[in-house]
Amino acid sequence: MEVNEERLNAFMGKMIGDLGAAMSASLMLLGDKLGLYKALAERGPMNSTELAQATGTAERYVREWLATQAASGYVEYDPENNKFSMQPEQVLALANEDSPVFLGAVGNVVAATFLDEPKISDAFRSGRGVGWNRRSECLFCGTARFFRTSYRHHLVQEWLPALTGVMEKLERGAKVADVGCGHGVSTRLMAQAFPNSRFFGFDYHEGSIEAARLGAKEAGLADRITFDVHSAKSYPGNAYDLICFFDCLHDMGDPVGALKHVRESLAPDGTCMLVEPFANDRLEDNLNPIGRIYYAASTMICTPASLDQEVGLALGAQAGEARLRDVAQQAGFTRFRRAAETPFNLILEARP
């Protein structure tokens, strides 16, 4: 086998960068969990002693953490004053949870993929699935916080207005189901924006529903949101004006069956909104940084979840619009279109 030295060096450079990123994921989790990023953003420039005092942590550990962050380009280092600080762009990504580009929560999701690796390795050998109810706890809160960024900045402002006639119904007073609601982030955002409407969140994971109920109570929204444990094919109610699936249809074992239940429970002029990870229809068009993240998540999280359920269609996180259209048509929907998109999401509208 003839080795091209230039290609080898380029590939090794890529691998070293990836290795550094992988090793740094746990340190990103620490920085988020311990409030190191937030303290540095709010009070910097600081040295390791000052940051440790501000966060109630041990200086020696903080010193090493800061060095790693500076080497990663996540914080800035001033050698003359031995101080560390954060640029505005770094703050938005790592320290400001309300920013439109916040990624500080991904450490939880990455941690879950490592913690659950033995289960996924067994699944590779057996072909069986790994249900959401068997995953590490950090996956649930990490997923909720990761998706919150997009939902907070796009859902009410862009996605709902892109649907045909939905905003008027919500403002007047609509009945809305959020299927696969998880911790209820999307449900709360809609309920806050549309006080005349009533919202029902459903998820088959009991722990997530408990967290969603607590979140609604703390937000003062318990009077307009009801959360219950139900699957996508068993939730109660009918005549819903809007039924939403936020980044979850591809995780379901029987997405066709789930959308058939949507048709049965929708009002005659109702709408189903599918928010799915952004993907093109061909594999070769998804071989990019976004696709890389989603294929990794799909391998470790989404596909195992689907294979653990009945049917086990396993659409995967990169199903793409054409495949999702086919699922909707099999369920009996006759109108289907891309209503909006972001670099991370496709927003699809399905109507009877």
Buried (B, 14 or more C-beta within 10 A) or exposed (E): EEEEEEEEEEEEEEEEEEEEEEEBBEBBBBBBEBBBBBBBBEEBBBBBEBBBEBBEBEBEBBBEBBBBBBEBEBBBBEEEEEBBBBEEEBBBBBBBBEBEEBBBBBBBBBBBBEBBEEBBEEBEEEEBBBBBEEBBEBBBBBBBBBBBBBBBBBBBEBBBEBBEEBBEBBEEEBBBBBBBBBBBBBBBBBBBBBEEBBBBBBBBBEBBBEBBBBBBEEBEBBEBBBBBBBBBBEBEBEEBBBBBBBBBBBBBBBBBBBBBBBBEBBBEEBBBBBBBBBBBBEEEEBEEEBBEBBBEBBBBBBBBBBBBBEBBBBBBBBBBBEBBBEBBBEBBBEEBBBBBBBEBBBBBBBBB
